[in-house]
């Protein structure tokens, strides 16, 4: 009943400036990320309501030599049918699919993927999420197969494909000595259905309200 998220949220994506400009001029040319270590599976990633974190990500990519001109693009998102990993229902769902996948791997003698630390990460946050990505993609594939089988045999199905995946992540070490607050805590959104992206925009710099011309209305 409450699975469909109808409210709009802002998402921010750190990228190369040329990618930002292309999305602004041609918003239907969306390229999904399909790396095997993506935290929430394959899709188009956004930082939820967090432009600063998107900038930090873009700057980190420049420091690694992966992009030359860092930029951020904003988007208005409607998450639709969301596998929300801030909701215990979907954490349990994903855990069940992990068990099924683990049994399948065991039966064929195939080792399970494992999450790994990235090179130079002093906090050991397991930033390369090979296992998590594999389980999420396994879940999506099983849903897709069940839907296809139902439609072929019954003509309809009660199952739905997830439009998006959402999760909270804690990385970067304590915000200050002895703190339980983690410095790079954030919420990430992975869009799988491009129709969830209502539109892109270039974030504006926030001005001082007092500097804007004041509008006075007569009594």
N, CA and C of each residue as an Amber inpcrd file, in Angstrom:
protein
   657
   0.8220000  -1.2050000   0.0000000   0.0000000   0.0000000   0.0000000
   0.8600000   1.2610000   0.0000000   1.9810000   1.2340000   0.7520000
   2.8250000   2.4080000   0.8650000   4.1260000   2.2600000   0.0780000
   4.1840000   1.3010000  -0.8420000   5.4160000   1.0240000  -1.5690000
   5.7220000   2.0820000  -2.6210000   4.6890000   2.6880000  -3.1940000
   4.9030000   3.6510000  -4.2730000   5.1930000   5.0240000  -3.6850000
   6.3360000   5.5930000  -4.0600000   6.7350000   6.9000000  -3.5350000
   6.3490000   7.9690000  -4.5510000   5.2720000   8.6700000  -4.2650000
   4.7370000   9.6410000  -5.2110000   5.3430000  11.0260000  -5.0620000
   6.0200000  11.2840000  -3.9460000   6.5780000  12.6220000  -3.7270000
   7.8230000  12.8430000  -4.5820000   8.1050000  14.1000000  -4.8750000
   9.2820000  14.4540000  -5.6530000  10.4630000  14.7310000  -4.7260000
  11.6540000  14.3430000  -5.1630000  12.8710000  14.6370000  -4.4110000
  13.9050000  15.2100000  -5.3760000  14.8490000  15.9630000  -4.8250000
  15.9620000  16.4560000  -5.6120000  17.1220000  15.4690000  -5.5150000
  17.7320000  15.1940000  -6.6360000  18.9320000  14.3740000  -6.6620000
  20.0540000  15.1330000  -7.3450000  21.2940000  14.8500000  -6.9470000
  22.4490000  15.5330000  -7.5320000  23.4800000  14.4930000  -7.9640000
  24.0240000  14.7110000  -9.1540000  24.9210000  13.7460000  -9.7760000
  26.2330000  14.4380000 -10.1180000  27.3370000  13.9530000  -9.5440000
  28.6510000  14.5030000  -9.8490000  29.2090000  13.8690000 -11.1120000
  29.7540000  14.7000000 -12.0080000  30.1670000  14.1690000 -13.3020000
  31.1260000  15.1280000 -14.0060000  31.5280000  14.7700000 -15.2040000
  32.2790000  15.6420000 -16.0920000  31.3630000  16.7630000 -16.5880000
  31.9040000  17.9660000 -16.7400000  31.0970000  19.1010000 -17.1890000
  30.4340000  18.8200000 -18.5360000  31.1260000  18.1120000 -19.4240000
  30.5480000  17.8000000 -20.7300000  29.3310000  16.8910000 -20.6010000
  29.3650000  15.9950000 -19.6240000  28.2180000  15.1090000 -19.3790000
  27.0320000  15.9250000 -18.8700000  27.3040000  16.8430000 -17.9330000
  26.2440000  17.7250000 -17.4400000  25.5970000  18.4950000 -18.5750000
  26.4180000  19.0870000 -19.4350000  25.8910000  19.9150000 -20.5200000
  25.0790000  19.0840000 -21.5110000  25.5230000  17.8600000 -21.7650000
  24.7810000  17.0000000 -22.6860000  23.4170000  16.6280000 -22.1050000
  23.3720000  16.3340000 -20.8090000  22.1050000  15.9810000 -20.1880000
  21.1540000  17.1690000 -20.1460000  21.6850000  18.3700000 -19.9840000
  20.8390000  19.5600000 -19.9910000  20.2240000  19.8020000 -21.3620000
  20.9880000  19.5470000 -22.4090000  20.4900000  19.7980000 -23.7680000
  19.7590000  18.6030000 -24.3600000  20.1220000  17.3940000 -23.9090000
  19.4980000  16.1740000 -24.4320000  19.1710000  15.2420000 -23.2500000
  18.1490000  15.5730000 -22.4810000  17.8740000  14.8520000 -21.2270000
  17.4630000  13.3910000 -21.4000000  17.1450000  12.9820000 -22.6090000
  16.7730000  11.5770000 -22.8150000  17.9870000  10.6880000 -23.0490000
  19.1560000  11.2670000 -23.1660000  20.3700000  10.4800000 -23.4220000
  21.0400000  10.1290000 -22.0980000  20.3710000   9.2660000 -21.3560000
  20.8270000   8.8550000 -20.0350000  21.6530000   7.5710000 -20.1610000
  22.8190000   7.5750000 -19.5630000  23.6760000   6.3920000 -19.6000000
  23.7340000   5.7730000 -18.2110000  23.2530000   4.5500000 -18.1040000
  23.2640000   3.8560000 -16.8270000  24.6500000   3.2760000 -16.5450000
  25.0220000   3.3090000 -15.2750000  26.2660000   2.6840000 -14.8440000
  26.0220000   1.2030000 -14.5820000  26.9010000   0.3690000 -15.1060000
  26.7320000  -1.0800000 -14.9550000  27.9980000  -1.7420000 -14.4160000
  28.7410000  -0.9980000 -13.6140000  29.9540000  -1.5740000 -13.0230000
  29.5610000  -2.6500000 -12.0050000  30.3830000  -3.6780000 -11.8450000
  30.0150000  -4.8050000 -10.9710000  30.0900000  -4.4910000  -9.4820000
  30.5560000  -3.2860000  -9.1190000  30.6910000  -2.9450000  -7.6950000
  29.7940000  -1.7910000  -7.2810000  28.7930000  -1.4590000  -8.1040000
  27.8780000  -0.3720000  -7.7570000  27.1200000  -0.7000000  -6.4760000
  26.9360000   0.2650000  -5.6300000  26.3990000   0.0250000  -4.2890000
  24.9490000  -0.4180000  -4.3000000  24.1670000   0.0670000  -5.2450000
  22.7370000  -0.2570000  -5.2970000  22.3550000  -0.9270000  -6.6140000
  23.3020000  -1.5640000  -7.2400000  23.0200000  -2.2050000  -8.5140000
  23.2020000  -1.2390000  -9.6730000  22.7520000  -1.6510000 -10.8530000
  22.9690000  -0.8740000 -12.0550000  21.9000000   0.2060000 -12.2120000
  22.3040000   1.3490000 -12.7200000  21.3540000   2.4260000 -12.9310000
  22.0440000   3.7730000 -12.9880000  21.2590000   4.8280000 -12.8210000
  21.7730000   6.2030000 -12.8210000  21.7270000   6.6960000 -11.3800000
  22.8800000   7.1670000 -10.8790000  23.0190000   7.4530000  -9.4470000
  22.8810000   8.9370000  -9.1010000  22.2540000   9.1660000  -7.9590000
  22.1000000  10.5150000  -7.4230000  22.3510000  10.5030000  -5.9200000
  22.8660000  11.6320000  -5.4130000  22.9070000  11.8980000  -3.9770000
  21.5970000  12.5940000  -3.6450000  20.8470000  12.0660000  -2.7160000
  19.5430000  12.6420000  -2.3910000  19.6970000  13.9490000  -1.6260000
  19.1660000  15.0450000  -2.2070000  19.1570000  16.3610000  -1.5540000
  20.5300000  16.7610000  -1.0130000  21.5750000  16.4580000  -1.7680000
  22.9240000  16.6680000  -1.2370000  23.8620000  17.1040000  -2.3650000
  23.7400000  18.3790000  -2.7520000  24.5940000  18.8970000  -3.8270000
  26.0640000  18.8910000  -3.4240000  26.3490000  19.2470000  -2.1700000
  27.7420000  19.3070000  -1.7230000  28.4310000  17.9600000  -1.8430000
  27.7130000  16.9010000  -1.4790000  28.3270000  15.5560000  -1.5680000
  28.5800000  15.1670000  -3.0150000  27.7080000  15.6040000  -3.9250000
  27.9350000  15.3460000  -5.3410000  29.1800000  16.0790000  -5.8350000
  29.3870000  17.3190000  -5.3480000  30.5860000  18.0610000  -5.7110000
  31.8400000  17.3640000  -5.1910000  31.8060000  16.9120000  -3.9470000
  32.9560000  16.2230000  -3.3840000  33.3070000  14.9790000  -4.1990000
  32.2680000  14.2670000  -4.6250000  32.4690000  13.0710000  -5.4420000
  33.1460000  13.4260000  -6.7670000  32.6550000  14.4980000  -7.4030000
  33.2340000  14.9250000  -8.6780000  34.6880000  15.3660000  -8.5000000
  34.9700000  16.0820000  -7.4130000  36.3380000  16.5220000  -7.1490000
  37.2640000  15.3390000  -6.8580000  36.7340000  14.3280000  -6.1650000
  37.5230000  13.1270000  -5.9020000  37.8460000  12.3940000  -7.2120000
  36.8920000  12.3730000  -8.1320000  37.1250000  11.7220000  -9.4300000
  38.1950000  12.4800000 -10.2210000  38.1730000  13.8140000 -10.1240000
  39.2170000  14.5930000 -10.7920000  40.5820000  14.2920000 -10.1890000
  40.6410000  14.1960000  -8.8610000  41.9140000  13.9080000  -8.1850000
  42.4720000  12.5500000  -8.6060000  41.5830000  11.6150000  -8.9350000
  42.0160000  10.2820000  -9.3890000  42.3210000  10.2590000 -10.8800000
  42.1110000  11.4000000 -11.5650000  42.3800000  11.4600000 -12.9910000
  41.2830000  10.8830000 -13.8630000  40.0820000  10.6880000 -13.2950000
  38.9940000  10.0700000 -14.0420000  38.1820000  11.0820000 -14.8410000
  38.1740000  12.3530000 -14.4150000  37.5190000  13.4130000 -15.1640000
  38.4280000  14.6360000 -15.1390000  38.2020000  15.5690000 -16.0670000
  39.0630000  16.7480000 -16.1430000  38.3860000  18.0060000 -15.6250000
  37.0730000  18.1400000 -15.8200000  36.3430000  19.3270000 -15.3720000
  35.1370000  18.8920000 -14.5390000  35.2550000  18.8860000 -13.2190000
  34.1580000  18.4000000 -12.3710000  32.9480000  19.3200000 -12.4240000
  31.7740000  18.7120000 -12.3370000  30.5290000  19.4710000 -12.3740000
  29.4540000  18.6740000 -11.6540000  28.3350000  19.3310000 -11.3950000
  27.1800000  18.6710000 -10.7680000  25.9350000  19.0360000 -11.5550000
  25.0970000  18.0570000 -11.7750000  23.7970000  18.2970000 -12.3840000
  22.7140000  17.8720000 -11.3950000  21.6570000  18.6530000 -11.3270000
  20.5370000  18.3190000 -10.4580000  19.4110000  17.6830000 -11.2530000
  18.5430000  16.9770000 -10.5590000  17.3950000  16.3480000 -11.2060000
  16.2200000  16.3180000 -10.2400000  15.0430000  16.4130000 -10.8170000
  13.8130000  16.2210000 -10.0490000  13.3910000  14.7720000 -10.2590000
  13.2400000  14.0280000  -9.1670000  13.0020000  12.5870000  -9.2390000
  11.6830000  12.2170000  -8.5770000  11.0310000  11.2410000  -9.1780000
   9.9110000  10.5650000  -8.5270000  10.3010000   9.1020000  -8.4710000
  10.4720000   8.5640000  -7.2810000  11.0890000   7.2470000  -7.1300000
  10.1800000   6.1030000  -7.5370000   8.8600000   6.3420000  -7.6080000
   7.9440000   5.2980000  -8.0430000   7.9650000   4.0950000  -7.1180000
   7.9540000   2.8960000  -7.7200000   8.0250000   1.6630000  -6.9430000
   9.4810000   1.4570000  -6.5460000   9.7910000   1.7500000  -5.3000000
  11.1750000   1.8490000  -4.8470000  11.5470000   0.7190000  -3.8940000
  12.6770000   0.0900000  -4.1650000  13.2630000  -0.8510000  -3.2030000
  14.0530000  -0.0070000  -2.2120000  13.3680000   0.4110000  -1.1730000
  13.9210000   1.3760000  -0.2230000  14.6060000   0.6360000   0.9190000
  15.9140000   0.6660000   0.9220000  16.6780000  -0.0650000   1.9300000
  16.8190000   0.7090000   3.2330000  16.0190000   1.7600000   3.3770000
  15.8100000   2.3750000   4.6820000  14.5500000   1.8160000   5.3220000
  13.8950000   0.9050000   4.6330000  12.6590000   0.2630000   5.0840000
  12.9710000  -1.2040000   5.3740000  12.6570000  -1.6540000   6.5830000
  13.0140000  -3.0160000   6.9890000  12.4260000  -4.0830000   6.0680000
  11.2620000  -3.8080000   5.4740000  10.6420000  -4.7830000   4.5660000
  11.5860000  -5.1540000   3.4270000  12.2530000  -4.1400000   2.8640000
  13.0970000  -4.3960000   1.7010000  14.4670000  -4.9160000   2.0970000
  14.9040000  -4.6040000   3.3010000  16.1340000  -5.2160000   3.7970000
  15.9240000  -6.7250000   3.9480000  14.7740000  -7.1120000   4.5100000
  14.4600000  -8.5380000   4.6450000  14.3110000  -9.1980000   3.2780000
  13.6780000  -8.4960000   2.3500000  13.5020000  -9.0330000   0.9980000
  14.8550000  -9.3160000   0.3620000  15.7630000  -8.3620000   0.4550000
  17.0810000  -8.5370000  -0.1530000  17.8670000  -9.6420000   0.5460000
  17.7150000  -9.7450000   1.8590000  18.3870000 -10.8200000   2.5970000
  17.9270000 -12.1870000   2.1180000  16.6300000 -12.3080000   1.8530000
  16.0990000 -13.5800000   1.3470000  16.6750000 -13.9190000  -0.0240000
  16.8230000 -12.9090000  -0.8640000  17.4030000 -13.1730000  -2.1870000
  18.8790000 -13.5070000  -2.0790000  19.5500000 -12.9340000  -1.0880000
  20.9430000 -13.3290000  -0.8640000  21.0180000 -14.8200000  -0.5330000
  20.1440000 -15.2920000   0.3410000  20.1570000 -16.7080000   0.7220000
  19.9330000 -17.5980000  -0.4880000  18.9910000 -17.2030000  -1.3380000
  18.7150000 -17.9930000  -2.5410000  19.9090000 -17.9790000  -3.4840000
  20.5160000 -16.8080000  -3.6480000  21.6750000 -16.7090000  -4.5310000
  22.8500000 -17.5070000  -3.9860000  23.0520000 -17.4490000  -2.6770000
  24.1560000 -18.1810000  -2.0600000  23.9990000 -19.6870000  -2.2740000
  22.7630000 -20.1860000  -2.1650000  22.5030000 -21.6090000  -2.4000000
  22.8100000 -21.9750000  -3.8500000  22.4490000 -21.0820000  -4.7730000
  22.7050000 -21.3260000  -6.1890000  24.1990000 -21.3610000  -6.4780000
  24.9320000 -20.4460000  -5.9000000  26.3860000 -20.4300000  -6.0980000
  27.0230000 -21.6790000  -5.4970000  26.5490000 -22.0680000  -4.3020000
  27.1080000 -23.2320000  -3.6280000  26.8850000 -24.4960000  -4.4430000
  25.7180000 -24.6080000  -5.0520000  25.3900000 -25.8160000  -5.8170000
  26.2800000 -25.9910000  -7.0420000  26.8110000 -24.8800000  -7.5500000
  27.6810000 -24.9530000  -8.7320000  29.1620000 -24.8060000  -8.3780000
  29.4350000 -24.6500000  -7.0940000  30.8240000 -24.4960000  -6.6690000
  31.4250000 -23.1460000  -7.0220000  30.5780000 -22.1700000  -7.2460000
  31.0440000 -20.8390000  -7.6280000  31.2060000 -19.9700000  -6.3720000
  32.3540000 -19.3560000  -6.1760000  32.5260000 -18.4970000  -4.9900000
  31.6780000 -17.2390000  -5.0900000  31.1030000 -16.8400000  -3.9860000
  30.3180000 -15.6190000  -3.9530000  31.2190000 -14.3980000  -4.1190000
  30.7290000 -13.3660000  -4.7760000  31.4760000 -12.1070000  -4.8000000
  31.6180000 -11.5740000  -3.3790000  32.5990000 -10.7430000  -3.1510000
  32.7890000 -10.1530000  -1.8320000  33.0000000  -8.6360000  -1.9880000
  32.5390000  -7.9020000  -0.9920000  32.8170000  -6.4680000  -0.9650000
  34.2750000  -6.2570000  -0.5850000  34.9120000  -5.2700000  -1.2280000
  36.3420000  -5.0580000  -1.0190000  36.6350000  -3.5990000  -0.7040000
  37.7540000  -3.3880000  -0.0370000  38.2300000  -2.0320000   0.2000000
  38.8680000  -1.4900000  -1.0680000  38.6510000  -0.2070000  -1.3150000
  39.3170000   0.4230000  -2.4500000  40.7350000   0.8160000  -2.0360000
  41.6040000   0.9480000  -3.0050000  43.0010000   1.2620000  -2.7370000
  43.1140000   2.6120000  -2.0450000  43.8270000   2.6420000  -0.9360000
  44.0720000   3.8880000  -0.2360000  42.9810000   4.3210000   0.7240000
  41.9290000   3.5160000   0.8880000  40.8480000   3.8960000   1.8110000
  41.2620000   3.5490000   3.2370000  41.6410000   4.5580000   3.9980000
  42.1440000   4.3170000   5.3540000  41.0290000   3.8980000   6.3080000
  39.7850000   4.1450000   5.9420000  38.6640000   3.8130000   6.8240000
  38.1300000   2.3990000   6.6110000  38.5940000   1.7320000   5.5430000
  38.1870000   0.3460000   5.2640000  36.6550000   0.2390000   5.1870000
  36.0630000   1.0740000   4.3520000  34.6060000   1.1370000   4.2390000
  34.0130000   0.1630000   3.2150000  34.8550000  -0.7060000   2.6500000
  34.3650000  -1.6550000   1.6420000  33.6230000  -0.9120000   0.5320000
  34.3190000   0.0030000  -0.1160000  33.6910000   0.8610000  -1.1200000
  33.3930000   0.1390000  -2.4270000  34.0240000  -0.9960000  -2.6430000
  33.7560000  -1.7720000  -3.8610000  32.7640000  -2.8680000  -3.4940000
  31.4930000  -2.6190000  -3.7820000  30.4130000  -3.4780000  -3.2720000
  30.0220000  -4.5720000  -4.2730000  30.9580000  -5.4540000  -4.5600000
  30.7100000  -6.5330000  -5.5170000  29.5710000  -7.4400000  -5.0670000
  29.5630000  -7.8090000  -3.7880000  28.5220000  -8.7040000  -3.2860000
  27.1590000  -8.0130000  -3.3020000  27.0930000  -6.8110000  -2.7570000
  25.8110000  -6.1050000  -2.6930000  25.2180000  -5.9020000  -4.0850000
  26.0750000  -5.5110000  -5.0150000  25.6160000  -5.2920000  -6.3880000
  25.0890000  -6.5890000  -6.9960000  25.8040000  -7.6790000  -6.7810000
  25.3900000  -8.9630000  -7.3450000  24.0400000  -9.4120000  -6.7820000
  23.8330000  -9.2320000  -5.4760000  22.5730000  -9.6470000  -4.8530000
  21.4140000  -8.7980000  -5.3760000  21.6240000  -7.4990000  -5.4820000
  20.5550000  -6.6140000  -5.9740000  20.2150000  -6.9510000  -7.4220000
  21.2190000  -7.1760000  -8.2440000  20.9490000  -7.5190000  -9.6380000
  20.2920000  -8.9000000  -9.7490000  20.6710000  -9.8150000  -8.8760000
  20.0380000 -11.1360000  -8.8310000  18.5550000 -10.9880000  -8.5000000
  18.2400000 -10.1420000  -7.5240000  16.8450000  -9.9000000  -7.1550000
  16.0530000  -9.3370000  -8.3330000  16.6130000  -8.3270000  -9.0010000
  15.9150000  -7.7380000 -10.1440000  15.6710000  -8.7810000 -11.2390000
  16.6830000  -9.6130000 -11.4910000  16.5560000 -10.6280000 -12.5380000
  15.4640000 -11.6380000 -12.1920000  15.3790000 -12.0260000 -10.9340000
  14.3480000 -12.9780000 -10.5100000  12.9490000 -12.3670000 -10.6390000
  12.8120000 -11.0920000 -10.2820000  11.5310000 -10.4160000 -10.4490000
  11.1380000 -10.3700000 -11.9230000  12.1070000 -10.0100000 -12.7590000
  11.8310000  -9.9120000 -14.1940000  11.4020000 -11.2620000 -14.7670000
  12.0850000 -12.3250000 -14.3540000  11.7330000 -13.6580000 -14.8610000
  10.3500000 -14.0690000 -14.3840000  10.0370000 -13.7900000 -13.1140000
   8.7210000 -14.1570000 -12.5940000   7.6130000 -13.4060000 -13.3360000
   7.8400000 -12.1470000 -13.5970000   6.8520000 -11.3530000 -14.3270000
   6.6590000 -11.8890000 -15.7370000   7.7700000 -12.1820000 -16.4170000
   7.6860000 -12.7180000 -17.7830000   6.9770000 -14.0620000 -17.8100000
   7.2840000 -14.9430000 -16.8520000   6.6480000 -16.2650000 -16.7870000
   5.1540000 -16.1370000 -16.5150000   4.7880000 -15.2380000 -15.5830000
   3.3750000 -15.0510000 -15.2540000   2.5970000 -14.5400000 -16.4620000
   3.1580000 -13.5790000 -17.1590000   2.4560000 -13.0080000 -18.3150000
   2.3140000 -14.0310000 -19.4360000   3.3160000 -14.9020000 -19.5700000
   3.2520000 -15.9180000 -20.6130000   2.2260000 -16.9990000 -20.2780000
   2.1600000 -17.3840000 -19.0140000   1.2780000 -18.4890000 -18.6370000
  -0.1040000 -18.0330000 -18.1730000  -0.1730000 -16.8690000 -17.5160000
  -1.4370000 -16.4020000 -16.9410000  -2.0130000 -15.1760000 -17.6610000
  -1.1600000 -14.4870000 -18.3910000  -1.6020000 -13.2710000 -19.0610000
  -1.5230000 -12.0310000 -18.1880000  -1.1430000 -12.1920000 -16.9400000
  -1.0180000 -11.0600000 -16.0110000  -0.0990000 -11.4640000 -14.8630000
   0.2600000 -10.5030000 -14.0290000   1.1180000 -10.7910000 -12.8820000
   0.8300000  -9.8060000 -11.7570000   1.0720000 -10.2490000 -10.5320000
   0.9130000  -9.3590000  -9.3840000   2.2420000  -8.7360000  -8.9710000
   3.3040000  -9.1320000  -9.6350000   4.6240000  -8.6040000  -9.3190000
   4.9150000  -7.3480000 -10.1380000   5.8330000  -6.5140000  -9.6270000
   6.2320000  -5.3000000 -10.3160000   7.7530000  -5.1900000 -10.3420000
   8.2480000  -4.5380000 -11.3680000   9.6760000  -4.2740000 -11.4610000
   9.9710000  -3.0030000 -10.6660000  11.0500000  -2.9990000  -9.9250000
  11.4210000  -1.8080000  -9.1760000  11.8570000  -0.6880000 -10.1170000
  11.3470000   0.5090000  -9.8490000  11.7580000   1.6850000 -10.6100000
  13.0680000   2.2690000 -10.0900000  13.3230000   2.0670000  -8.8110000
  14.4920000   2.6900000  -8.1870000  14.9110000   1.8990000  -6.9600000
  16.1170000   2.1630000  -6.5050000  16.6390000   1.5880000  -5.2620000
  17.2300000   2.7460000  -4.4590000  17.0090000   2.7180000  -3.1450000
  17.4500000   3.8160000  -2.2800000  18.1220000   3.2260000  -1.0390000
  19.2120000   3.8250000  -0.6120000  19.8980000   3.3050000   0.5650000
  20.6900000   4.3800000   1.2750000  20.9230000   4.1760000   2.5680000
  21.7480000   5.0710000   3.3750000  23.1190000   4.4370000   3.5580000
  24.1550000   5.2680000   3.5070000  25.5130000   4.7560000   3.5930000
  26.3370000   5.5910000   4.5670000  27.2110000   4.8900000   5.2830000
  28.0420000   5.5130000   6.3080000  29.4950000   5.2380000   5.9510000
  30.2370000   6.2930000   5.6730000  31.6320000   6.1280000   5.2790000
  32.4330000   7.3550000   5.7200000  33.7320000   7.2100000   5.7400000
  34.5970000   8.3470000   5.9720000  35.1090000   8.5200000   7.3910000
  34.7170000   7.6490000   8.3080000  35.2100000   7.7880000   9.6740000
  34.3990000   8.7790000  10.4800000  34.6240000   8.8370000  11.8180000
  33.8510000   9.7200000  12.7020000  33.9850000  11.1870000  12.3240000
  32.8850000  11.9300000  12.4920000  32.9040000  13.3650000  12.1960000
  33.8270000  14.1150000  13.1580000  33.9850000  13.6010000  14.3670000
  34.9260000  14.1500000  15.3350000  35.2660000  13.0430000  16.3200000
  36.3000000  13.2350000  17.0860000  36.8110000  12.1740000  17.9590000
  35.7410000  11.6630000  18.9110000  35.5630000  10.3510000  18.8980000
  34.5950000   9.7040000  19.7740000  33.1670000   9.7540000  19.2790000
  32.9300000  10.3340000  18.1100000  31.5680000  10.5150000  17.6020000
  31.0210000   9.2560000  16.9400000  29.7080000   9.0820000  17.0600000
  29.0150000   8.0400000  16.3120000  28.4560000   8.5710000  15.0040000
  28.6710000   9.8600000  14.7420000  28.2570000  10.4760000  13.4760000
  29.3890000  10.2930000  12.4820000  29.0610000   9.7480000  11.3150000
  30.0800000   9.4370000  10.3200000  30.1390000  10.5440000   9.2730000
  31.3400000  10.9610000   8.9200000  31.5430000  12.2100000   8.1850000
  30.9350000  12.2240000   6.7850000  30.8810000  11.0910000   6.1110000
  30.3570000  11.0790000   4.7420000  29.0140000  10.3490000   4.6390000
  28.2640000  10.3630000   5.7150000  26.9380000   9.7420000   5.6920000
  26.0720000  10.4130000   4.6220000  25.3430000   9.6000000   3.8670000
  24.5070000  10.1520000   2.8100000  23.4390000   9.1380000   2.3990000
  22.4650000   9.6270000   1.6630000  21.4530000   8.7570000   1.0480000
  21.6830000   8.7640000  -0.4530000  21.7530000   7.5870000  -1.0050000
  22.0000000   7.4300000  -2.4300000  20.7550000   6.8520000  -3.1040000
  20.5200000   7.2950000  -4.3190000  19.3910000   6.8070000  -5.1150000
  19.9200000   6.2520000  -6.4240000  19.4680000   5.0660000  -6.7640000
  19.7990000   4.4520000  -8.0490000  18.5130000   4.3650000  -8.8660000
  18.4480000   5.1020000  -9.9500000  17.2760000   5.0930000 -10.8210000
  17.4370000   4.0130000 -11.8840000  16.4720000   3.1130000 -11.9650000
  16.4810000   2.0660000 -12.9760000  15.5030000   2.3760000 -14.1100000
  14.4100000   3.0250000 -13.7720000  13.4260000   3.4190000 -14.7770000
  13.6670000   4.8820000 -15.1270000  14.1510000   5.1960000 -16.3450000
  14.4730000   6.5920000 -16.6760000  13.2760000   7.5270000 -16.6060000
  12.0520000   6.9710000 -16.6510000  10.8700000   7.8200000 -16.5310000
  10.7380000   8.4420000 -15.1400000  11.5140000   7.9370000 -14.1750000
  11.5050000   8.5160000 -12.8340000  12.2090000   9.8660000 -12.7900000
  13.0380000  10.1340000 -13.7970000  13.7370000  11.4100000 -13.8690000
  12.8260000  12.3980000 -14.5760000  12.2350000  13.3100000 -13.8130000
  11.2750000  14.2530000 -14.3600000  11.9540000  15.3520000 -15.1740000
  13.1920000  15.6430000 -14.8730000  13.9310000  16.6590000 -15.6040000
  15.2390000  16.9900000 -14.9160000  16.1790000  17.5270000 -15.6870000
  17.4820000  17.9350000 -15.1630000  17.5410000  19.4530000 -15.0280000
  18.4210000  19.9210000 -14.1710000  18.6510000  21.3590000 -14.0540000
  20.0860000  21.6120000 -13.5990000  20.5650000  22.8230000 -13.9140000
  21.8840000  23.2410000 -13.4580000  21.7050000  23.9570000 -12.1290000
  22.2700000  23.4410000 -11.0430000  22.0740000  24.0810000  -9.7390000
  22.5870000  25.5180000  -9.7340000  21.8320000  26.4050000  -9.1270000
  22.2250000  27.8040000  -9.0400000  22.9440000  28.0700000  -7.7250000
  23.7660000  29.1040000  -7.7360000  24.4150000  29.5240000  -6.5020000
  23.4090000  30.2570000  -5.6240000  23.4610000  29.9630000  -4.3490000
  22.5380000  30.6120000  -3.4330000  23.0090000  32.0300000  -3.1400000
  22.1190000  32.9900000  -3.3670000  22.4510000  34.3740000  -3.1020000
  21.9560000  34.8150000  -1.7370000  22.3900000  35.9860000  -1.3350000
  21.9310000  36.5890000  -0.0860000  20.5910000  37.2640000  -0.3420000
  19.5830000  36.8470000   0.3730000  18.2310000  37.3800000   0.1550000
  18.2000000  38.8970000   0.2940000  19.0030000  39.4300000   1.2070000
  19.0130000  40.8700000   1.4390000  19.5590000  41.6530000   0.2480000
  20.3200000  40.9640000  -0.6300000  20.9010000  41.6430000  -1.7830000
  19.9430000  41.7350000  -2.9630000  18.8400000  40.9940000  -2.9150000
  17.8880000  41.0270000  -4.0120000  17.0180000  42.2800000  -3.9200000
  16.6200000  42.8450000  -5.0710000  15.6980000  43.9900000  -5.0370000
  14.4110000  43.6300000  -4.3120000  13.9750000  44.5060000  -3.4330000
  12.7760000  44.2280000  -2.6590000  11.5240000  44.6750000  -3.4290000
  10.5030000  43.8970000  -3.3340000   9.2360000  44.2090000  -3.9900000
   8.2600000  44.7000000  -2.9290000   7.7960000  45.8950000  -3.1060000
   6.8830000  46.4720000  -2.1420000   5.4860000  46.5590000  -2.7480000
   4.5100000  46.1760000  -1.9970000   3.1280000  46.2380000  -2.4610000
   2.4490000  47.4090000  -1.7670000   1.6790000  48.1760000  -2.5070000
   0.9380000  49.2830000  -1.8720000  -0.0950000  48.7540000  -0.9050000
  -0.3720000  49.5030000   0.1050000  -1.3920000  49.1200000   1.0870000
  -2.7650000  49.0890000   0.4220000
